[in-house]
């Protein structure tokens, strides 16, 4: 079938085509490599969402490009995935092979139809040879393992000329092994989905000869401060703020939000999210290995490689129980003097279910959490969180939004209304992205922002801004900036300012023509679901909740009482947080710390479990055990409940494994089960426990 293409635009060295081959099942990397191999083509850029392909070329006819597009072999462009490396590996190639099942079942079905014993021996030996060889190798390399026991069981059946038992056992083992491998393979799929590679190339706006132009650059070469342009269908390659444009952004891969969200000037966007519609320019704040996507890859690498304490316990127990199985095999022979019972006992060991069900349960929970916007760095974090009884919260940016909102505006000049002061301030502040500026501009927009013409704005770091309006100087910023640096008097308005400060507001001061024109009072709003979050934690068994803050005791206690927090540490210096955490641990508490700031890093590391907020500082995210990708404090409850249910599932699987396999072993030892029956019971138990681990944990919201 000919592929449908259409030339959308062309110049002497560039052409853009519509191509209907660009569906989700097509591997873009393979397609790009196929097209760039054309002689004369310098570069190929593919926008899968828009179904367009852009060629940069020299010395090649458009007819040649169109012919290549129409004759592409779709079967060669299989979907592939990249996981934690730059090497492309097809998912299909990773799947467990079914060859062993075919070989074993063919021998099992053919054996009854063959009357010659030599032929039966030959076909059974051929079918079971891989198991026998692997078991022998493992015996010399690792000692007594479950694989050695399985090989011994089949070898005993062969020696007894019980070909039906040998082939039946081998078929069950192959089927069980295939299902186990498939289960483990599938348990990583959601995690792999979260680890898709960063965008390799992107559009960047540069200034050349006083003119702005767009160029394609390698994403790895981007620097902080670069202006990245992202359009419909493109994946955002960096973390940063939008400086112009509006777009609908799909953030499901990073935050779990099911519906695209509107993002416009001043909003922050993160790497790995996709522009569904629109076009935006982004000021790059985090690039390369500092982006959210890169950090997630690191989280995943840790979560897949880390052995949990209970996982290690299961592995050690399984290894210790191998001699028990061998001992029971000896006992069975002494009781029956029949090698059939020996073969039967050797079928039943604890290893498979113990070693596989636990990591699969952890991986499934980590994957589910990732889909819900919670990145767990490893199984140990789940174990520790399950045991945690004390939750400590930073206040600003954690229990509060960490985003100021305008609450009051005071005018000290009858010719200036409160709305005029807000519009004046927003006109000057809209050029910047610090929290105060964003709060002012947002408030002005809500009230129908009327821009006031002004001259160039000068930004004075840690002080404020200056500009000229109506040939008069405007200064906006801290009291120190206006009073000490700009010599503006505050004496007439001290009482009103003091009242605002006592009410807990942050104040921005506005000066105009050498006088204090007015003030804007802002407050960091408490998260509306913070109280519900505390209540739910207590229902999950948390015995103590604590808040750390730099606020004065009276203000801090008022908030704690409002939220139902048990204890408050007020007037805290940044260095004291880790000290408090250590004191709690020394008293025997299992501590979780939830924070977002640079000054929280030490406390996050010192706690049994550190949880970082989505808008937190990079160092806080790097040091935390769990990172929230969505700005929702109730995610703390989600992950606590997830940890408890995961550990409950693992413990029930553990007990079931030991209990059921012990019954099977005893039954085999006393001759109750034939070898084939034992193989079916043992492998069926393992498969059932793996399925139980794979079902996932439901978390109530």
Secondary structure, DSSP 8 states (H G I E B T S, - for coil): ----EEEEEE-SSEEEEEETT--TTS-HHHHHHHHHTSTTEEEEEEETTTTEEEEEESS--HHHHHHHHHT--GGGS--EE--SSSS-EEHHHHS--SHHHHHHHHHHHHHTT---HHHHHHHHHHHHHHHHHHHHHHHHHH-S-HHHHHHHHHHHHHHTT-HHHHHHHHHHHHHHHHHHHHHHHHHTHHHHHHT----SEEEEEEEETTEEEEEEEEGGG--TT-EEEE-TT-B--SEEEEEEEEEEEE-HHHH--SS-EEE-TT-EE-TT-EEEEEEEEEEEEE-GGGSHHHHHHHHHHHHHH---HHHHHHHHHHHHHHHHHHHHHHHHHHHH--HHHHHHHHH--SHHHHHHHHHHHHHHHHHHHHHTTEEE--HHHHHHHHH--EEEEEIIIIIEEEEEEEEEEEESSTTS-HHHHHHHHHHHHTT--SHHHHHHHHHHHHTT---------EEETTTEEEEEETTEEEEEE-HIIIIIIS----GGGHHHHHHHHHTT-EEEEEEETTEEEEEEEEEEEE-TTHHHHHHHHHHTT--EEEEE-SS-HHHHHHHHHHHT-SEEE-S--TTHHHHHHHHHHHTT--EEEEE-SGGGHHHHHHSSEEEE-TTS-HHHHHH-SEEE-SS-TTHHHHHHHHHHHHHHHHHHHHHHHHHHHHHHHHHHHTT-S-HHHHHHHHHHHHHHHHHHHHT------
